[in-house]
Amino acid sequence: MDEIILMSDPRVAAVPVRDDGQPLVDVEQDGTLLVDARRRDPAGAFALLRRGVLERLHAAQGLLPPGFRLLFVEGYRPLALQRAYFEEYAAGLRAAHPDWPPERVHSAASRYVSPPGIAPHSAGAAVDLTLADADGTELDLGTPVNASPEASGGACYTRAAGIGGRARAHREVLGAALTAAGLVNYPTEWWHWSFGDRYWALATGADAAPYGPHPGP
């Protein structure tokens, strides 16, 4: 997709889901990837992913140049939490732009938080991640993970202009490995990658999404 298609686009919701029942697996128990604790929750849901996603992260890790490691930040997100995130961000947009009609608020909110009904995180299909060096130190990719469009001045967009050369190079390293492993990026968030969800299916031309909303552990 050359254009930026937002999660709120009707074309995303129109993709059928044929869930294959693949289970969620625990990234921390797997032990292959570095796991950051910033999104840790009491139940450990943040560290869960569909098995097929984790397998592709294993592949991406192997495709990175020497001295680079993937740093996992967040995977599965319960539907109730996804809904709370979306409603909170949308409420902030409504307050900042009282003249915006509801459909514009909904679309703008989807740049940063997926609408709950189609959210890849709630399917266990999406991962937020970044890069670290061989010692586990997080590298510069231009903005913090989860920086909003407003807070970052748009630098959170994967192809944003104006970020430093080193950050740009790191984004290219991350993107090359994850793309080669079969994941797709959400272009408004350089850190968000997915496999098997509706957005992935639309981006790759798949007939259906094998991963739909998951009830969790």
C-alpha positions as CSV (number, residue, x, y, z in Angstrom):
1,M,0.0,0.0,0.0
2,D,1.7,3.2,-1.1
3,E,-1.0,5.4,0.5
4,I,-1.5,5.5,4.2
5,I,-4.6,3.5,4.9
6,L,-5.8,4.1,8.5
7,M,-7.3,1.4,10.7
8,S,-10.6,3.2,10.5
9,D,-10.8,2.8,6.7
10,P,-13.9,0.7,5.8
11,R,-11.6,-1.5,3.6
12,V,-9.9,-2.8,6.7
13,A,-13.2,-3.7,8.5
14,A,-14.4,-5.4,5.2
15,V,-11.7,-8.0,5.3
16,P,-13.2,-11.3,6.5
17,V,-11.8,-13.1,9.5
18,R,-11.3,-16.9,9.4
19,D,-9.6,-17.5,12.7
20,D,-7.5,-20.6,12.7
21,G,-7.6,-20.9,16.5
22,Q,-3.9,-20.6,16.9
23,P,-3.0,-20.1,20.6
24,L,-1.3,-17.2,22.3
25,V,2.2,-17.9,23.4
26,D,4.3,-16.1,26.0
27,V,7.3,-14.2,24.6
28,E,8.9,-14.0,28.0
29,Q,8.7,-17.8,28.6
30,D,10.0,-18.3,25.1
31,G,13.2,-16.4,26.1
32,T,14.5,-15.6,22.6
33,L,13.8,-11.9,22.5
34,L,14.7,-9.0,24.8
35,V,11.5,-7.9,26.6
36,D,11.0,-4.4,27.9
37,A,8.9,-4.0,31.1
38,R,7.3,-0.6,30.3
39,R,3.9,-2.1,29.3
40,R,3.9,-5.0,31.8
41,D,0.5,-5.8,33.4
42,P,-0.3,-7.9,36.4
43,A,-1.6,-10.8,34.3
44,G,1.4,-10.7,31.9
45,A,-0.9,-10.3,28.9
46,F,1.4,-7.7,27.3
47,A,3.9,-10.5,26.5
48,L,1.5,-12.7,24.6
49,L,1.4,-13.2,20.8
50,R,-0.1,-15.6,18.4
51,R,2.5,-18.3,17.7
52,G,2.8,-17.4,14.1
53,V,3.8,-13.8,15.0
54,L,6.4,-15.0,17.4
55,E,7.9,-17.4,14.8
56,R,8.3,-14.5,12.4
57,L,10.0,-12.4,15.1
58,H,12.4,-15.2,15.6
59,A,13.1,-15.0,11.8
60,A,13.4,-11.2,11.9
61,Q,15.9,-11.4,14.8
62,G,18.1,-13.7,12.6
63,L,18.0,-11.2,9.7
64,L,19.3,-8.3,11.7
65,P,22.9,-7.2,11.2
66,P,25.5,-8.1,13.9
67,G,25.1,-6.0,17.0
68,F,21.4,-5.4,16.7
69,R,18.6,-7.1,18.7
70,L,14.8,-6.8,18.7
71,L,13.4,-5.2,21.9
72,F,9.8,-6.4,22.5
73,V,7.5,-3.8,24.1
74,E,3.9,-5.0,23.8
75,G,1.9,-7.7,22.2
76,Y,-1.6,-8.8,23.2
77,R,-4.0,-6.2,24.5
78,P,-7.4,-7.2,26.0
79,L,-10.3,-5.7,24.2
80,A,-11.5,-3.7,27.2
81,L,-8.1,-2.1,27.5
82,Q,-8.0,-1.4,23.8
83,R,-11.4,0.3,24.0
84,A,-10.3,2.4,27.0
85,Y,-7.2,3.6,25.1
86,F,-9.2,4.5,22.0
87,E,-11.9,6.3,23.9
88,E,-9.4,8.3,26.0
89,Y,-7.4,9.4,23.0
90,A,-10.6,10.3,21.0
91,A,-11.9,12.3,24.0
92,G,-8.7,14.3,23.9
93,L,-9.1,15.0,20.3
94,R,-12.7,16.1,20.7
95,A,-11.6,18.5,23.5
96,A,-8.8,19.9,21.4
97,H,-11.0,20.2,18.2
98,P,-14.6,20.8,19.3
99,D,-15.5,21.7,15.7
100,W,-14.6,18.3,14.3
101,P,-17.5,16.0,13.4
102,P,-17.5,12.5,15.0
103,E,-16.2,10.7,11.9
104,R,-13.2,13.0,11.8
105,V,-12.4,12.3,15.4
106,H,-12.8,8.6,14.8
107,S,-10.4,8.7,11.8
108,A,-7.9,10.9,13.6
109,A,-7.9,8.7,16.6
110,S,-7.1,5.7,14.5
111,R,-3.8,7.1,13.5
112,Y,-2.6,6.3,17.0
113,V,-5.0,3.8,18.6
114,S,-6.9,1.2,16.5
115,P,-10.7,1.1,16.8
116,P,-11.5,-1.8,19.2
117,G,-13.4,-3.9,16.8
118,I,-10.5,-4.4,14.4
119,A,-7.5,-3.8,16.7
120,P,-4.5,-6.1,15.7
121,H,-3.3,-6.1,19.3
122,S,-6.5,-7.6,20.6
123,A,-6.1,-10.4,18.1
124,G,-2.6,-11.2,19.4
125,A,-1.4,-10.3,15.9
126,A,0.5,-7.1,16.5
127,V,3.7,-6.2,18.3
128,D,5.2,-2.9,19.4
129,L,8.9,-3.2,19.3
130,T,12.2,-1.4,18.7
131,L,15.9,-2.1,18.5
132,A,18.6,-2.6,21.0
133,D,22.3,-3.0,20.7
134,A,24.2,-6.2,21.7
135,D,24.2,-5.1,25.4
136,G,20.5,-4.6,25.4
137,T,20.6,-0.8,25.4
138,E,17.6,0.7,23.5
139,L,18.7,2.5,20.3
140,D,17.5,5.9,18.9
141,L,14.7,5.5,16.3
142,G,13.7,9.1,16.3
143,T,10.9,9.1,18.9
144,P,10.0,7.1,21.9
145,V,7.8,4.0,21.3
146,N,4.2,5.0,21.5
147,A,4.8,8.7,20.9
148,S,1.6,10.3,19.6
149,P,1.4,12.3,16.4
150,E,0.8,15.4,18.5
151,A,3.7,14.9,21.0
152,S,6.1,13.9,18.2
153,G,5.1,16.5,15.7
154,G,4.4,13.7,13.3
155,A,7.9,12.1,13.7
156,C,6.1,8.9,14.8
157,Y,5.2,8.3,11.2
158,T,7.5,5.6,9.8
159,R,8.7,7.7,6.9
160,A,8.6,11.0,8.6
161,A,11.0,13.6,7.4
162,G,13.2,15.5,9.8
163,I,14.5,12.7,12.1
164,G,18.2,12.2,12.5
165,G,20.3,10.2,10.1
166,R,21.1,7.5,12.7
167,A,17.5,7.2,13.7
168,R,16.5,6.9,10.0
169,A,19.1,4.1,9.5
170,H,17.8,2.2,12.6
171,R,14.3,2.4,11.3
172,E,15.5,1.0,8.0
173,V,17.3,-1.9,9.7
174,L,14.2,-2.7,11.8
175,G,11.8,-2.4,8.8
176,A,14.0,-4.5,6.5
177,A,14.2,-7.4,8.9
178,L,10.5,-7.4,9.9
179,T,9.3,-7.0,6.3
180,A,11.5,-9.9,5.1
181,A,10.0,-12.0,7.9
182,G,6.5,-11.4,6.7
183,L,5.1,-8.6,9.0
184,V,3.6,-5.3,7.9
185,N,4.0,-1.9,9.4
186,Y,1.2,0.6,10.4
187,P,2.7,3.7,8.7
188,T,1.7,6.1,11.4
189,E,3.7,4.2,14.0
190,W,7.2,3.1,13.2
191,W,7.1,0.6,16.1
192,H,3.8,-1.2,15.2
193,W,4.1,-4.4,13.1
194,S,1.6,-7.2,12.6
195,F,0.9,-10.5,10.9
196,G,-2.4,-12.3,10.4
197,D,-4.8,-9.5,11.2
198,R,-7.2,-7.6,8.9
199,Y,-4.7,-4.8,8.2
200,W,-2.0,-7.3,7.3
201,A,-4.5,-9.1,5.0
202,L,-5.4,-5.9,3.2
203,A,-1.8,-4.9,2.8
204,T,-0.7,-8.3,1.4
205,G,-3.8,-9.1,-0.6
206,A,-4.7,-12.1,1.5
207,D,-8.3,-13.4,1.1
208,A,-9.0,-13.3,4.9
209,A,-7.3,-12.7,8.2
210,P,-6.4,-15.9,10.1
211,Y,-6.4,-14.0,13.4
212,G,-9.4,-12.3,14.8
213,P,-10.2,-10.9,18.3
214,H,-8.9,-13.2,21.0
215,P,-10.5,-13.6,24.4
216,G,-7.0,-13.8,26.0
217,P,-5.5,-16.2,28.6
